[in-house]
Amino acid sequence: MKKEKITIIGAGLVGSMLAVRLCQLGYEVEIFERRSDIRKEGLVGGRSINLALSNRGIRSLKMIGMDTVADEHAIKMRGRMIHSLEGQLRLLSYSGRQGDFINSIGRGHLNELLLDKLSSYPNATIHFNQKCTNVDLNNNLVFFKNEEDSQISQLNFNKIIGTDGADSTLRKAIYQSLGTNNMDIHTEFLDHGYKELNIPATEKGDFAMDPNALHIWPRGDFMMIALPNLDRSFTVTLFLSNDQGEENFAKLESRQSVIDFFNKYFHDAIGLMPTFDRQFFNNPIGLLGTTKCSKWSFEDKALLMGDAAHPIVPFYGQGMNCGFEDCYYFSELLADQGGFSKDIFQLFENYRKPHSDAIADLAVDNFYEMRDRVNDIAFVKKAALEFKLEQNFPDYFSKYSMVTFREDMSYAEAMVRGRAQDNWLIDFCKKIDSIDGIDLVELKNNMAQKVNNF
Ligand SMILES: Cc1cc2nc3c(=O)[nH]c(=O)nc-3n(C[C@H](O)[C@H](O)[C@H](O)COP(=O)(O)OP(=O)(O)OC[C@H]3O[C@@H](n4cnc5c(N)ncnc54)[C@H](O)[C@@H]3O)c2cc1C
């Protein structure tokens, strides 16, 4: 039996993966992307922007037969390398288990790999430079503007899936069709924005810092991070309040103020960034927000996935991983329902939303943890203790490990269990001087008695 045609808006990371999966399942897929083909244009802006890929995302890549992406195209990061104000370094491992790491991968490169895979299917049609401008859900019509020649076109669709990112046009169309009484969209922005900078490879062509770590310069109200790239550079991201607090982007107006700021807070990094002041003024400030929508679907016609459904702040490194996991569970649901059943969009929304809400909240929690708490004494003791617990007990997982390395556990479960563990352990660590000599078996048993569902 010939399967129906599926229209997808947005050939970013999630749209490309979804399209590949649907092609593999025999559907006819037509996908529309606003930008030109990045495989021809090279990386946007010529810069390497990278993302942390972890187990949930890797499982989805495996589902579509891209098993070797993390091994062949990413750099393993085994923990957070904390840079103190004085330039001292301290590695906080992500896990006490050998083999638990996250993977730094170029966003553009991963998108290219997914598009290459998609192009290999005869049942995929990819249109570039086609910006979706509106969707008429009542009449099954989608409208496009060609970004090169401004031509307007329209198309009839049967089922449409929006993977068109945080500012999704399909989301707006669903909202218009359902009305404010039936759909709630709530966006919360942090006071903080972000700016991307770059640490190039050294003159000898080496990494300027340890490449197998995610580097963090936690400075209380703000922080800077750096992830390695395959070309031996690092992508650096400064997270700073837009206009609040003692230090903020608004204050950094002059070249001298930027130099003074970096000298004061990131002294060990500026020597590695010869053009940081120029980069600072050339690169834009990005917004950081979480959007929660009460509806992701419209009847059996339209569905949102990835950032179009659930944009989150990047502090758990899970936005893409969560979007990839959407594809994994949608594929499972298709198998369960025997195809695009009448209810499949609603079922997907019901199942996934509690989990994307959970990772959205965890990501905000992690913002405070990364910029601030990694320097807190009780937190440092807790991290060291959890490292030992993970080394000694195969069934112990920290909250971070549950979110990042346990693709078999939902985000919502990881949040409930992880928060309960964290609270108990922080209380415990506040009461002790040192973690040396602690009876780990007794500690674990005590925690298990107090923490629900542990
Ligand atoms: C600073 C930062 C760091 C991050 N770090 C991580 C990380 O380490 N790990 C992680 O998992 N996630 C991370 N994320 C989140 C991750 O980038 C997103 O979750 C992920 O890109 C979502 O993929 P997507 O395909 O849903 O949306 P997008 O990547 O936004 O892709 C949407 C696509 O749709 C296209 N499009 C948009 N509008 C239209 C239209 N009207 N018509 C046609 N096409 C359209 C766009 O051009 C784009 O190609 C980070 C995000 C930020 C901002």
The ligand as a Tripos MOL2 file, in Angstrom:
@<TRIPOS>MOLECULE
LIG
   53    58     1     0     0
SMALL
NO_CHARGES

@<TRIPOS>ATOM
      1 C1         23.7290   28.7850   22.5820 C.3       1 LIG1
      2 C2         23.0280   27.4720   22.4060 C.ar      1 LIG1
      3 C3         23.6760   26.3010   22.7570 C.ar      1 LIG1
      4 C4         23.0350   25.0730   22.6170 C.ar      1 LIG1
      5 N1         23.6880   23.9460   23.0000 N.ar      1 LIG1
      6 C5         23.0690   22.7480   22.9070 C.ar      1 LIG1
      7 C6         23.7490   21.5530   23.2820 C.ar      1 LIG1
      8 O1         24.9040   21.5830   23.7050 O.2       1 LIG1
      9 N2         23.0860   20.3620   23.1600 N.ar      1 LIG1
     10 C7         21.8090   20.2890   22.7000 C.ar      1 LIG1
     11 O2         21.2460   19.1790   22.6370 O.2       1 LIG1
     12 N3         21.1440   21.4150   22.3370 N.ar      1 LIG1
     13 C8         21.7310   22.6230   22.4210 C.ar      1 LIG1
     14 N4         21.0770   23.7590   22.0240 N.ar      1 LIG1
     15 C9         19.6970   23.6490   21.5420 C.3       1 LIG1
     16 C10        19.6430   23.2420   20.0760 C.3       1 LIG1
     17 O3         20.3630   24.1760   19.3090 O.3       1 LIG1
     18 C11        18.2040   23.1970   19.6050 C.3       1 LIG1
     19 O4         17.4040   22.5060   20.5190 O.3       1 LIG1
     20 C12        18.1220   22.4930   18.2590 C.3       1 LIG1
     21 O5         18.8230   23.2250   17.2870 O.3       1 LIG1
     22 C13        16.6580   22.3470   17.8320 C.3       1 LIG1
     23 O6         16.6070   21.8060   16.5560 O.3       1 LIG1
     24 P1         15.3460   22.0960   15.6450 P.3       1 LIG1
     25 O7         15.6330   21.3900   14.3530 O.co2     1 LIG1
     26 O8         14.0940   21.7940   16.3770 O.co2     1 LIG1
     27 O9         15.3360   23.6770   15.4240 O.3       1 LIG1
     28 P2         16.4040   24.5580   14.6650 P.3       1 LIG1
     29 O10        17.7570   24.0360   14.8730 O.co2     1 LIG1
     30 O11        16.1160   25.9690   15.0450 O.co2     1 LIG1
     31 O12        16.0390   24.3480   13.1350 O.3       1 LIG1
     32 C14        14.8830   24.9060   12.5590 C.3       1 LIG1
     33 C15        15.0550   24.9030   11.0620 C.3       1 LIG1
     34 O13        13.8690   25.4250   10.4670 O.3       1 LIG1
     35 C16        14.1960   26.4500    9.5400 C.3       1 LIG1
     36 N5         13.0840   27.3880    9.5390 N.ar      1 LIG1
     37 C17        12.7500   28.2680   10.5230 C.ar      1 LIG1
     38 N6         11.6460   28.9440   10.1650 N.ar      1 LIG1
     39 C18        11.2790   28.4960    8.9430 C.ar      1 LIG1
     40 C19        10.2280   28.8280    8.0470 C.ar      1 LIG1
     41 N7          9.3200   29.7620    8.3670 N.pl3     1 LIG1
     42 N8         10.1400   28.1670    6.8720 N.ar      1 LIG1
     43 C20        11.0630   27.2120    6.5420 C.ar      1 LIG1
     44 N9         12.0820   26.8580    7.3530 N.ar      1 LIG1
     45 C21        12.1880   27.4990    8.5360 C.ar      1 LIG1
     46 C22        15.4880   27.0450   10.0680 C.3       1 LIG1
     47 O14        16.2070   27.7030    9.0530 O.3       1 LIG1
     48 C23        16.1980   25.8070   10.5950 C.3       1 LIG1
     49 O15        16.9230   25.1540    9.5920 O.3       1 LIG1
     50 C24        21.7110   25.0090   22.1270 C.ar      1 LIG1
     51 C25        21.0510   26.1820   21.7620 C.ar      1 LIG1
     52 C26        21.6950   27.4020   21.9080 C.ar      1 LIG1
     53 C27        20.9660   28.6530   21.5380 C.3       1 LIG1
@<TRIPOS>BOND
     1     1     2 1
     2     2     3 ar
     3     2    52 ar
     4     3     4 ar
     5     4     5 ar
     6     4    50 ar
     7     5     6 ar
     8     6     7 ar
     9     6    13 1
    10     7     8 2
    11     7     9 ar
    12     9    10 ar
    13    10    11 2
    14    10    12 ar
    15    12    13 ar
    16    13    14 ar
    17    14    15 1
    18    14    50 ar
    19    15    16 1
    20    16    17 1
    21    16    18 1
    22    18    19 1
    23    18    20 1
    24    20    21 1
    25    20    22 1
    26    22    23 1
    27    23    24 1
    28    24    25 2
    29    24    26 1
    30    24    27 1
    31    27    28 1
    32    28    29 2
    33    28    30 1
    34    28    31 1
    35    31    32 1
    36    32    33 1
    37    33    34 1
    38    33    48 1
    39    34    35 1
    40    35    36 1
    41    35    46 1
    42    36    37 ar
    43    36    45 ar
    44    37    38 ar
    45    38    39 ar
    46    39    40 ar
    47    39    45 ar
    48    40    41 1
    49    40    42 ar
    50    42    43 ar
    51    43    44 ar
    52    44    45 ar
    53    46    47 1
    54    46    48 1
    55    48    49 1
    56    50    51 ar
    57    51    52 ar
    58    52    53 1
@<TRIPOS>SUBSTRUCTURE
     1 LIG1         1 GROUP 0 **** ****
